[in-house]
Amino acid sequence: MVRPFDATTKRNIAEACASFRRLPESGKPLALKRAAVAVALTASSAGNTAFLLTIRASSLRAHRGQWALPGGRCDAGETPVEAALRELDEELGLRLTDDAVLGQLDDYATRSGYLITPVVVWAANSTGILPNPDEVASVHRIALEMIEREDAFDFVAIPESGRRVIRFHHQESLIHAPTAALIYQFREALAGRTTRVNELEQPVFAWK
């Protein structure tokens, strides 16, 4: 489905986020470090709704060169929403306020010890994106219709885990969890489905 980047689409996505019921906080491992990412919605080159996806800088200590949603670790005393908005500013020069937030999806626990909260935000004016080269190698606008294709995602088994690895097929690239899992749940929420992704696995190279 093609969604113009306009007030009607913003309202529809806000309603989908409001209908999504997050998993409760209780029962989540206390040892995990809190982190947040932004599902930042903006206009594609065709004027339709897209989200921002980055490739991490090659100089980063962890997960260098991988596809990722903008985000990072929560600072002490910082909420996931505050962290997601701060990271958007630090990584992309995109300054948004609380009124840009449309909702949150389920937390996702990573093999590397983080509990990631996805925050959906409406980036009404993203023409001035300036990627921070210390953190971001490149930034891409992924139209929502690309994640709604039937062949956009697949699930494969690996010998190291009883959980299925999720993969998002983007052009010639395979994007894995946690990023793929978070994008998949957002896709499902757009369709009015509360699909859980906490049991979807990451590839072994992302376990560290």
JOCORVEN-V311698 format. One record per pair of residues at least 6 apart in sequence whose C-alpha atoms are under 6 Angstrom apart, sorted by the first residue. I is the first residue (numbers start at 0). J is the second residue. If there is no record, write none. Layout:
i: [I;I]
j: [J;J]
This chain:
i: [0;1;2;2;3;3;4;4;4;13;15;16;21;21;22;31;31;31;32;32;33;33;33;34;34;34;34;34;35;35;35;35;35;35;35;36;36;36;36;36;37;37;37;37;37;38;38;39;39;39;39;40;40;40;40;41;41;41;41;42;42;43;43;48;49;49;49;49;50;50;51;51;52;52;52;52;53;53;53;53;53;54;54;54;54;54;54;55;55;55;55;55;55;56;56;56;56;56;57;57;67;70;70;73;87;88;90;90;91;91;91;91;92;92;93;99;99;100;100;101;101;102;103;103;103;104;106;106;107;107;107;108;110;111;111;151;151;152;152;153;153;154;154;154;155;155;156;162;163;163;164;164;164;166;166;166;167;167;167;176]
j: [144;144;47;48;47;48;42;47;48;101;189;102;104;105;105;112;113;114;113;114;73;113;114;71;72;73;114;115;70;71;79;83;115;116;117;68;69;70;83;117;69;83;117;118;119;118;119;50;51;120;121;49;50;121;122;48;49;50;122;48;49;49;140;142;140;141;142;143;140;141;139;140;67;68;138;139;66;67;137;138;139;64;65;66;135;136;137;63;64;65;134;135;136;63;64;134;135;136;63;64;178;83;86;82;93;94;130;131;128;129;130;131;128;129;128;120;121;119;120;119;120;119;117;118;119;117;115;116;114;115;197;114;206;206;207;167;168;166;167;165;166;163;164;165;163;164;163;200;199;200;199;200;201;174;175;179;173;174;179;201]
